[in-house]
Amino acid sequence: MRASRRSPAVWFLVIAAVAFVLRLIHLLQSHHNDPLFLSPQMDSLYHHQWALAIAAGREFIADAFFRAPLYPYFLGLLYKLFGANLMVVRIIQALIGSAGCGLVYLLARRLFEKPQASSHRQQASSESAARIAGFVLAAYPLAIWFDGELLLEGLLTFLVLLGFVLLLRSRDADRQWWLPGLMFGLAAIARP
């Protein structure tokens, strides 16, 4: 029984590790082959400039925000901690995206869970479906690409997934409704 309790945590880590390796391979290939890897463009450039201003303590926008502020503030915090090192930022985003893949597994596991009366075969089937869901996101090319760009989608996806996992946990166990509310609130200020 004790090993089965650890199983979801182990599978979370396995899925997240596979996702991170795939994202790291993408980052290393992009760094080597993309001449614009260290020169953000368009939306990425806007986020980068805004984050540089935040890290330096300067005002970037005097009026209402044109874009949602969470991602530039997140990026600004990373710049403050690690300098404007785009590779470090992308690696941290790859870690966040990889954790999101593990969250898909946990979410699918809870959603596909059968009642106690179910057969062992049905439980194994739902566990397999949850693992497949996690690995599909881990290998999904657009998710890998977005986790390597200075764009908000990776952070937003992580916050929404974490919100849903916490929502199911709150419903079933601890009733700490403020945790999923916090995640969904952060997601709301991550997306314009």
N, C-alpha and C positions, 0 to 999 in steps of 0.2 A: 504494500500500500504506500509506503514511504517513497519508493522509486517512482510511482505513478504521479505523486504530487510534484515531484521535481521535473517530470517530463515536459510540462508546458514551458517551464523556464529554460530547460535545455533546448527545446525546439525553437523558442524565441531567439536564443543566442545563436543557434545554428543558422537560422534563416537570416538573421541580421548580419552574421559574419559572411555568409555567401553574398548577400546584397552589397556589403561593404567592399569585398574583394572585386566584384564586378564594377562598382563605382570607382574604385581606386584605379583599376585597369583603364577605365574610360578617361579619368583625369590625367594619368600618365601619358596615354596616347595623345590626348588633346594638347597637353603641354608640349609634347614633342612635335606634333604635326600642325597645330593651328597657330598661324602667325598672330592672330588676335586674342590668344588665350589670356595674355596679360594686359590687354587693352579693351576694357568693356565698351560695348556699343549700345546705343538706343536705351531701352529700359534699364539694362544693367548699368550703363553709364550714369543714368539719373540716380539710381540707388547708390552707386559708388560715390558720386559727388555729394549726395545728401549725407551719407554715412561719414565721409571725410569731415564735413562741417560739424556733424554731431560729435565726432571723436575729438575735434579741435575746440569744441565748446562755442562754435560760431552759429549764428542763426542762418538757416538756409531758406526758409519760407516765412515771410512776414504775415501773409494772409492765411486763409483757410487752406488746409492741405489739399493739394491736387491729387495726391495718391494716399493710400492708407499708410499710416506711419509705423506700424510695428516692424516690418522688415528692415527699413532703413535704420531704425533705432537698434535692432538686433545686430545689424551689420556694423553700425557705429560702435557698439559695445565690443564686438570682436576686434575692430580696428584699434580701439583704445587699449585692449588687452595684448594684442599680438602685432600691432602695427598694420599698415595697409598691405598685408601679405595676402594676395589673392589665392595662392595655393593653400595656405593654412585655412582660410575661410571656406574654400571649396571642400577641403577634407572634413571640416566640421559639419558642413552641410551634407556631405556624404554619410557621415555618422548619423545625423538626424534622419535622413531619408532611409537609411538602413534600419534604424529603430522603427520607422514607420512600417516597414515590411514585416517586422516581428509583430507589430500591433495589428496588422491585417490578419495574421495567423491567430492571435488571441481573440480578436473580434469574431472571426469566422468560427473559431472553436466554440465560443459562447453561443453564437447564433445557430450553429448546426447541432448543438448538444441535444441529445435525446433524453427523455425522462428516465429515471432509474429502472423502470420496468423494461427498457429496451434490451435487446440481445447484445452480446459482446461484439457480434459481427457488425451491427448497426453503429455501435459506438466507435469501432475501428474505422468504419467507413466515414463517419463524420470527422474523425480526427484526421484521416487522410485528406479529406476535402479541405480542411483548414490549413494543413501543411502545403497543399498545392496552391491555395490562394496566396499564402505568404511567399512561396517561391515564384509565382507568376509575377507579383509586383516586384520582387527582387530582380527579375530578369527583364522586366518591361523596359524597352529601349527609351521611351519618352521620359519615364520616371528617372532613369539613370542620367539622361541628358539634363533634365531640369535640376537635379541635385548638384550638377556641376556648373550651373550658371548663377549669376548674381540676380536671381529672380525669386519671387516670394512663394512660388508653388510648392516647393519642398517643405518649407516651414508651415505653410497653410495646411497641406495634406497631413503632416505630422500632428498638428494641433487638433484637427477635426477627428482623426483616428483616435488620438488619445482621449478626446472628449467622449467619443462613443464607447470606448473601453471603460472609462470611468463611469459613464452613465449606466451601463449594464451592471457594473460592480456595485454602484450605489443602489440600484433597484433591487439587487439580489442579496446584498450583504450589509453594508455599513451605513447606508442612508446619508452619506456625506454629499449632498446634492450640490454644494458649493464648488466642489472640485471639477465636475464636468461643466458647470456654469462658467467657471474661470477659463477653462480651455476653449469653450465656444465663444466667450467674450474676447479672448485674445485672437481667435480666428477671425472674428468680426472686424477687428482693427488691422488685420493682416491683408485683407482683400478690399480694394476700393469699391 
